Amino acid sequence: PEASAAKMATSRLEKNFLRLLVRCETMAAEKREAKDWRLDKYVGALQEMLVELKKHVSKPAPEILNEYTRKVEFLKGLLEAEKLPNPTEKALANQFLAPGRTSTTGKERISATQTVHLQAKARCTGEMRSELLNLPSLSSDGSEITELRKRSGLEDEKQSATDLDAVLHRHHNMQERLAEEMLSLARNLKNTTLAAQSVIKQDNQTLTQSMRMADQNFEKLKVESERLEQHTKKSVNWLLWLMLVVVCFTFISMILFIRIFPKLR
């Protein structure tokens, strides 16, 4: 029961953490006023809940905790970058932010933190572009510069939306290109495997034929060896009989010679 209660508590804590994380990602994607303090408080609460989640007995897997930490650190770094006074410093700080790799809700094609990161980059680029423009001098009532800032803000928002759509479109094209390359590699691998199987099959057939011919040659060699051995035995027997006949003939001839020609006195 205690283990079950701990597991339910962890699940409830993780659900609350995920709800708050989704809310923070949504707020970070929206345009906020400079005096809005809610996101700071929410990110602080996320950090506290993450610490509690890491210390719990039945905590999530290390990969999931690392992804949670990455997203919380990204939101914290994003808030710190927004507080910088200089657009160049903001852009530089955004370059070092590492958004989450996976979607929190599982419904987005790319993670919400990656979308927020792209929006922040586009916003910083727009601010830097506005800062580099040759703005007119401020009049007594300030109406001219105010109107120009409003138009610049609208242009920056449109430019940011256009840049985000272009980046998403480019990422989609890259994914399709990678998918096509993977399919091509799979086809090439399949063709190579089939060709290798065909070559191996032919080699096996050639090896089988060579072994069969070697067995046949061995049998023929064995038969010929037996015949040669028999032939050798026969030739030795005939030679032995011939020598015996010669010896006997020589012995008889000597006896006859001694009889016919007696010893001279």
Protein Blocks (a to p, Z undefined) as FASTA:
>chain_A
ZZmmmmmmmmmmmmmmmmmmmmmmmmmmpccdfklmklmmmmmmmmmmmmmmmmpmblcd
fklmmmmmmmmmmmmmmmmmmmpmblklmmmmmmmpccdfbdfklmambdfklmmmmmmm
mmmmmmmmmmmpccddddfkommmmmmmmmmmmmmmmmmmmmmmmmmmmmmmmmmmmmmm
mmmmmmmmmmmmmmmmmmmmmmmmmmmmmmmmmmmmmmmmmmmmmmmmmmmmmmmmmmmm
mmmmmmmmmmmmmmmmmmmmccdZZ
